[in-house]
Amino acid sequence: MIEFRDVSKHYLTQHSRKVIVDHLTLTLAAGTKVGLLGRNGAGKSTMIGMIAGTVQPNTGSIRRQGSISWPLGFAGSFAPDLTGAQNIRFVARIYGVDTDALVDYVQDFAELGDFLHMPVRSYSSGMKARLAFGLSMGVSFDWYLVDEITAVGDAAFKRKSLAAFKERLENAGLLMVSHSTETIRSYCTCGLVLEGGRVRFFPDVEEAIAAHDLNMAA
């Protein structure tokens, strides 16, 4: 369960006050698959950050039951001077999972070969993305956060990545940001639409997409 209790979030700019969320009270049941929709700058990534705990609301609180992932595939937090394997072991210790088992899983999944034991700074962007996606799939969570899902590599690797992700979602909840409504349809059953500081929940994802389309056409 994820529960928003009278949550508000705003940012102060040089000339104004940008409201992202205004007094949101909402409960998302365990296992819910939610698409976050909104125009550029509406605050979708901020919402993901608040749910993850990396962004704090100005007022109110967010109650979380169950484990929550980092944004899926995010490669920005790897220590560049450590090897891929050392980064994996660090994450394993943080999340309390078997270090050797996680290294073995990511080594098999990411298909990085000897590069797994080389510093991450030597990786291409695609290799970092493979490492990040494999690591994301190697740790089980109750909720997965996705800010624009990207499956990297050749067609076979993309198929493997998306199949692994869908398998994880069989027993987990999802909060997904995507500019592709087809992607939202593929993964989500309901939606949150962000517009002008207002957050509306729709139990049917098609209703959420229709409301978002109306906002974009206005």
N, C-alpha and C positions, 0 to 999 in steps of 0.2 A: 504493500500500500504506500502511496505517496499522497500526503495531505498538505494542501496549502491553507494556512490559517491567516486570513486577512492580510495577505502579502501585497506590499507595494514596492515598486522599484522605479527610481528615476535617476537621470544623470543631469548634472548642471553643465550647460555649455556657456560660451562667452556671453550670449545674448538671451538665452532662454532656459527652460527646464524641460527636458525630454522625458516624458512619462512612458515607461515600458509596460508596467503592470499597475493597476489601480485597485487596491482592496480586493484581491482575488481570494475567494474561499472555494476550495474544490477538493474532492477526494477521488483519486484514481485507484481502482481496485487492483490487486495483484494479478499479473498476467495480461493487463490491458495493453493493446497495441495502438498507440496514439501518434497521429501525424500532426506536426506543428506547421501551420500555414500562416503566411503573412508576407507583405511586401518587403523589399530590401529596407533594412533599418527599423523594422517593426519591433525587433527584440527577440527573435527566435533563438539565437545563440546565447543571449543573456538568460533566457528561460532554461536552456540546457545547463548553463553554468550554475544557476541557482539550484537546480535539482541535483547537480553533481556536488554542490557545496563549495565550489571555487569562486562563486559570486554570491555576495550576501545581500539580502533584501534590505531596503531602508527601514521598513517596518513589517511586522508580522513574522511568521515562522513557517518553516517547511519541515514536516515530520516524515521520516522515511522508515519503512519496515522492509528489511531485506537488503542485500548487497546491491550496490549500484556501480556500473562500469564507468571507466573513463570514456570520453567520446571515441567511438569505434574507429580504429585505424589511425588514431592520432599519433604522429611520429615526432612531434615537436619537443618532447620531454626526454628523449634519449640523451644520456651522457656521451658526448661525441668521442671522448678519449678512451672510453671503455669499449670492449668488444661487444658484439651482439649478444653472445652468451652471458657475459657479465651483466649486461643490462637486464637480460631475462631473469637471472638469478636475483638481482636486486628487487625486481617487481615481485618475484615469487615470495621473497621474505616479507615484503610489505603486506601481501595478501594472504600469507600463511598457507601457501601451497607447496608441494614437494618440488624442490628446486631442480633436481635431476630429471624428474618426470616432465616438468614444464620445458626445460631445455630440449629434451628429446622430442616433445610434441612440436615445438616451434621449428626445430631443425628439419623435421620431416615435412611440416606444413609449408614453411616459407621457401624451401628449396634454394637455400643460399650457399650450400656447399661449404668450402673452406672459409668463405667470407664471414660465416657466423663467428669465427674466432679472430676476426680482424677488427680494428677500431671502427666504430660507426661513422666516424668522419670520412672514412674511405669509401662509404657506400654511395651509390647513385640514389636519386630521389625514389626511383622505383624499388630499389632494394630496401630502403628504409620503410617504404609503404608495405612491402611484403613482410618485413619483420614486425611492423606494428599490427598488421592484420592477423598474422599468426599468433602473436602474443595475446591479442584481444580474444581470439577463439580458444586459446589455451586455458583461460581462467573462466570458470562458470560464475555467472551473476544472476541475480533475481530480476534485475532491470538492466537493459542495454540502452545506452544513449548514442544516437547517431546524428552527426551534423554533416550532412551530405555524404552518403555512402559512396565509396569509390572502390571498385575491385580492380586491382592492377594486374599486369602481366599478360600473358597470352590467353587465348580463348579457353584453353583447358584449365589454367590456373584461376581464371575468373569464375568458371563454372564450379570449381572446387570450393572457392572462397564463399560464393553465395549459397552453395549447398550446406556448408558448415554453419553459416550464419542462420539459415532457416532452421537447421536442426537445433541450434541453441535456443531459438525463439519458441520452440515447442513447449518449453517449461519456464518461460520468462516473459516479463513485460518489455515493452519497447516505447521509447519516445524518439521520434525521428523527424529531423528537419530535412526537407528536400525541396528544390525548386521544380522538381518533376512530379506532377500530379499522378503520373502512371506509376512511379516508384512508390508514392504514398499509397495508392490503391493496392499495390502488390503486397505490401507489408502490414498495413494498418486497417483497423476496423472502425475506428472513431477518430475524431480530430479536435484540435484546439486552433481557433483562428484568432490571431493577434492583429488588432487594428486600432491605432490611436490610443493606446494605453488600455484598451478594453480586451479582455480575453473571454471568448465564448467557447463553450464545450458542446460538441455535437456527437451524440452516440452513434450516428451513422456517418461513416467517412465520406459518402457521396454528398450528404448535406453540408459537411464542412468544406468540401471542394467547391460546391456551388456558392456558398457564402463568400469564400475567398475570391472566386471569379467575379462576383458582383462588386466586391471591394476594389479589385484591380481595374474594373471597367468604369468605375465612378470617376 
